[in-house]
Amino acid sequence: MPKKKKKHGEHYRLSKPADDTSRAYDSEYEDKDGERYRYDSDLGVGRYAEARLFKSIKSGKTKVVLSPVLDDGHPEEPGGLSFTPETEASFSSLKESISKYAFFKALYPKEPPFLVCKQGTYRIVLPKVAGIPYKQTPCVSAFDAQIKEALGLIDALSHAQDNEIVIFDLKEDNILFDASTGKFSLIDGGLHKLVGDRLSNAFICETDAMIAKYKVKCPQIAPECWALKDKPCVKADFKMDIFSLGYIWRKKFIDPIPLISHIIDSCLLEDPNQRPTLPLLKEAFRRLLPIYEVSDEESSSETGSVVENYELHRSDWDAYVKRSVSNWLYGCDSP
């Protein structure tokens, strides 16, 4: 009789090596197909978690493993026995990591994450997403490159919004760019909420002075996210991430033409109700890309004239910008 194929279940083996200075600790993750991954290298340490690269012994495939950072800001010791969920910092670390787990589970269903809590600690195994941090890519000055990058970021954020996710802390560090495909991917998601849910306590401040301080410290976060303790709770809204998009574009795009600059300004408006939606932003940028396939003949001719006449009619652009952006984003004569 043929041998029955052995069934496997995902599991993570925590082990403490004899040499406590070794970084190759809690050494093994096994996926549902029985493929085993072991520590390969360190990736970095954040406020609440340390990220390490694990590689398959068999195929060379990789995973990212998160382990907690302790209250003193140092990574957990080998063996994983010193994490204490009772303390506030450790509890925050666990909450944020579970939020990351839910974020990756929603956005990367073909390679879902794995969470294990045991022996007084936790580990989260995440897919290794292709690309380099967007922060490491050069700023963009070419008109068509700005449009393409804007559309790529809009597509990445659309994937999150399709899953009802609001990220809040959308920034260049939390976006990966794969040059081989031109694709942008969102990572982290530790502060994310579903649209309509109450925001994390991380956004609650004791005084107006603290709110002003955090607005300066975290300029990518929409201003309406911050709130005083005694104020009504703030709920997650897609327009919060629109603000973050505008902040990213303002940093990455060098000397954008007035029309792009006006679109960016519309994302950064203080009043969230005045910011454009993601579909409207996509349409506005789509109309500006001459090589983009546009089905509307009238839109194509208008887009061509916009690009061709920019240098010739620079002095007329202020009025054109206000009229065009208002029509494209809001369907009215003025924003």
N, C-alpha and C positions, 0 to 999 in steps of 0.2 A: 504493500500500500504506500502511496506517496505521502511524504511527511506534510503535516499541516503547517501552513505558514504561521510563524510565531507572531502573535499580536503584541503591539507595543503601545504604551501610553506615555505622554509627555511627563518627564520628571526632571528635577534638578537635584543633584547630589552635592551637599555641603560637606567639605572636608577640611580639616586643619592640618597643614603639613608640619613635619618635624621642625623645619626651619621657618620660624615665624616672620623672618624678614622677606620671605618669598612673596611676590605679587601674583604667583600662579595658584591662588587659593580657590576654595569652593569650586573644585576643578571641572565639573562636568554637567552639561545639559544634554538630554536625549529627547529628540523630537518624536512625533507620533509614528514616524516610519522607522524608528530605531537608529537614526543617524546621530552620532555623538559629537558634541562640540566641546572644545577645551580652550582655556585662556590663551590668548595670543599676544595682546598688547593693551596698553592703557590709551583711552581716547580723550579723557578730560574729567575734571571735577567741577560740578556746579554747586549751587547753594545747598541743595538737599540730596543730590545723588552723584555718585561716581559712575562714569560710563567706561566699559571695557569691551574690547573686541574678542569674541570667541570664534574659533575656526573649526570646521568639520575635519575630523581625523581622516575621513574617507574621501570626501569630494573637494574640500577646500572652501566650501560655502561658508558664509559668515553670518553671525548674529551680534547684536549689541546687547550687553547685559548691564542693567542698572542695579547698583547696591547703595545702601544709605550712607549719607555723610552724617557724622555724629554731631552732638551739640556743640563741641569745641571747633567744628569746622573741618575736622580731619576725616578721611575715609575710614570706614569700619576696619577693625583689625582682622587679619587672617583667621578664618574659622567662623566668622559671622556671629559671635556670641555676645557682643557688647552693645547691640542696639536695644534701646529702652523706649518702647512706645509710650510709656507713661509721661515722659517729659514733653514739653510743648514743641520743641524743635523737632524731636523725633516723630511726634505725631503729625506735624506739618509735612515732614519728609514723606511719611507713609501716604498721607492724603494726596499730595501732589503726584507721587509716583503711581498711585491707583488711577488718578486722573489721566496721566500719560498713557496708562494701559488702555483705558476706555477710548482715548483719542485715537490711538493706533489701531485698535480693534475696529473702529468705525471707518477709518480712512484706508486701511490696508487689509481688507477682509481675505484676500488671497494668501496672505502670510500673517495670520493673526498672532498677537503677542501671547506670552505665557507668564502667569503670575504665580509665585509660590510664597507662602508665609509659613515658616517653621523655625524651630530652634531660636526663637526670640528675634528673628530678622525676616527680611524679605528679599526676593530677587525678581526682576522683571526682564524677560527675554523679548527683545524687539527685533523686527526685521532690519537689516542693514540697507537703508535707502540709498540709492545711487546719487552721486553728486557731491559738490563741495559747498560749504556755506556761502550764501549769496554775498555775505559781507566781504568775502575774499575775492570776488570778481571785480574787475575795474568799473569805474563809473562810465556812463554811456553818453556820448555826445551826438552820434549820428541819429538823424531824424527817424529813419526806418527801424533802427535797432531799439530806440526808445519805445516805439509803438509795439514791436514784437515782444519786448520784455514786459511791457504793461499788459498785453493780452495774455502772456504766459502766466503772470502772477494772478490775473483775474480768473483764469481757468483753474489754478490751484486752489484759490479761495472759494470758487464756486463749488468745488468738490466738498469742501467743509460745510458750506451753507446748504448743500443738498442733503447733508446729514444732520441739519439743524444745529450745527456747531458754531459758537462764537468763541474766538481765540483770545481776544483782548491784548495779549502780549505779542502781537505779530510784529516781527522785526527781522533784520537781515540775518542774525545769528540762527533764527529758527526756520530758515528757508534754505533748501538745497537746490542747486542748479546743476543739471547734468548737461554738459556741453555737447555730448555725443547725440543727444536727442532734442536738446533745446527745452527740456521739460523742467518745470519747477515743482518741488514737493515740500509740503509742510511737515515739520517735526516738532517735538516737544509737546505742546498742548497741556502743560501742567496746570494752567489756570483756566482752561476752557470750561464753558457751561453750555447747556442747550438753550436755544433761544427762548426767552421768557422766564428762565430760571433766575433765582436771586444770585447776585455776584458773590464771590468768595469774600470772606472777612479780611483778606489781604488788602482790599480796597477801602476798608473802613478806617477813618482817621479820627484822632481825638480833637483836633483844632483845625481852624482854617489855615493856620500857618503850616501845619503838616501837609495839608492838601496842596498848598502852593509849592512846598518843598518837593513833593512827589511828582507834581506836574513838570517840574524842571528836571528831576532825576530820571523820569521815565517819559520823555516827550512823545514817544510812539503810542502811548496809551490815550485813548479818547478822554477828554477832560470830564465828561459826565460820569465816568466810571468811579471816580473818587467821591466819597460821601462821609458826612459826619455820623457819629454813632446814633444821635437822636433823630436823624432824618429818616424819611421813609426809605425802604430798601430799594436799591437800584436793580433793575432786571436786564438780563442780557439782550442785546439788540444787534442785528447785523450791521447797523450804521456805525457801531463802534469799531469794527474792523475796516470799514471804509476809511475812517480817519487814519488808521495805521498805514493803510495802503498809500494814502496821500503823503504821509510823512516819509515813507520809504522812497517814493518816486522823487520827492523834493531833494533827497540826499543823493540818489543815484543818477539822476538825469542832469547833465551839464548843459546849461544855457538852452533849455527847451524853448521852442517857438511859443509865441504868446498863447496860441490856442491850447497847447498841452499845459502850459503854465496855469491857464485859467481853469482847466479841468482839475488839475491838482489842487488849486485853491478851493474849488467847490467841495473837495473831499475833506478839507481841513476847516470847514466852517464850524464855528462854536456850537451852533444850533444843529443837533443831529437830524432834525426834520428837514433841514435845507440841503443835506448831503444827498448825492445821487445814489441810486441803488446799483448793485453790481451789474445787472443786465443793461442798465442805461449806460454805465461806464464802458462796458464792452462794446456797445453800439457806437459810442462816441469815438473810441480809439479805432474801431474797425473802419469807420468812414475815413479815417486819416491815412490808412495804409494803402498806397496805390496798387501794390501787387496782391492785396488781399482780394479774394474772389467775392465780389458783391453782386447779388442777384438784381438789385434795383438799379436800372440803367441811369436814372436821374441821379442817384447817390454816387455812382461811379464818376459821372462827368463832373459833379460838384467837387468830389474828392480830388480829382486830377487838377482842377483849377486852383484849389486851395494850395496844393504843393507847388505848382508851377509859378504862381503869381506872388508867392511869399516875398521874394527878394525885390520884385518889381514894384510892389505896392505896399511896402512895409508901413508907410505912414497911415494907410487906411485900416490897418489891422485891429487897432483897439476897438473900433466900432464893430468890425466884422466878428471879432472874437466874442464880444458880449452877446451879439445877436445869435450867432451860430451855436455857442455852447448852451445858451439859455434854451434855444429850440430843441437841441439834441437831448439835453439832460432833463429838462423840465417841461418841455412842450408849451412854453410861454415866451413872452418877449423879454422878460427880465428874471434873473434868479431870485 
